[in-house]
Amino acid sequence: MSSPDATGRGASPAYARWALGVLFCVYAVNLLDRQILAILLEPIKRELGVSDKALGFLTGFAFALFYSTAGIPIARWADRGSRVNVISIGLVLWSSATAACGLARSFVQLAAARVAVGVGEAAGTPRPTR
């Protein structure tokens, strides 16, 4: 399997299918990670003793704000650099942040970890800025 050459003629069909499969898996994990928190809201509410309003902030605003705002500079970085590196760094960041969510002992720690998840997941699907 070969990657695109210096002339920009593109990749072989086998490499393109492999890359598409990898990107599909990354995006599937990205979506799963977003939904898992919604499944665990009641246990989180009981353990941390937080209100429904706080959980709404956690699942909506805290994640979405940083996901959407971080996406712009990340997309610019992906345009100018290596998308492989952008996606790889994003995957490591959001995986680490997801683990931090599991280790959180307070609402503030959980909210900070969810913000980091949002930033990491924004790098999971870099889009052209043009």
QUIURCOR-V807623 format. One line per field, one symbol per residue. phi: phi as a letter, one per 20 degrees, with the letter a starting at -180 (. if undefined). A space follows every 50 residues. Layout:
phi: ???
This chain:
phi: .cegefemfodfgffffffffffffffffgffffeffffegfffgffemd efffffffedfgffgffffffffffffffeceffffffffffffffffff gfefdbfffffffffffgffffefcfdfee
